[in-house]
Amino acid sequence: MKYAFSVEKDGAGVVLTSRDFPSLFCPGDSVEDALKYAPEGLEAAVAICVEDRQPVPMPSAPQRGDVQATLPLRVALKVALSNGLINKRWKPADLAKAMGTSRAAAANALKVGHNTGLNIMGQALEAVGLPEVVTPPSALVPSA
């Protein structure tokens, strides 16, 4: 997932702003410097949405002059899971029941800062009806 940022001059430096997360600002001496902070800023903005049980916005299309920052894969999977729970009107307890696991394990799958294993994320995404998120395309699966 790549999120677009507009670039604004700020004195001797720049500030990156996001249309998708209006409260997110990434300052720096240069665009490259500010982009170093963008993934961490995105992760924090996503964490707030997830903790507040609010939908995480999908990336908007970049506009002329925008730069993009990539959301780490583990966070992108948690975005899909969180939005999937919201779409199903589920709480973490519902996820735990569907996965056949503890409430704590289901809650950890949603915590942006938790290093949840890919196997657990796959089970959680399948439980909310999103198995295609972690299923590799057939072109990537080695033939026998």
Salt bridges, closest charged atoms under 4 A:
GLU43 OE2 - ARG74 NH2 2.86
ASP66 OD2 - ARG19 NH2 2.55
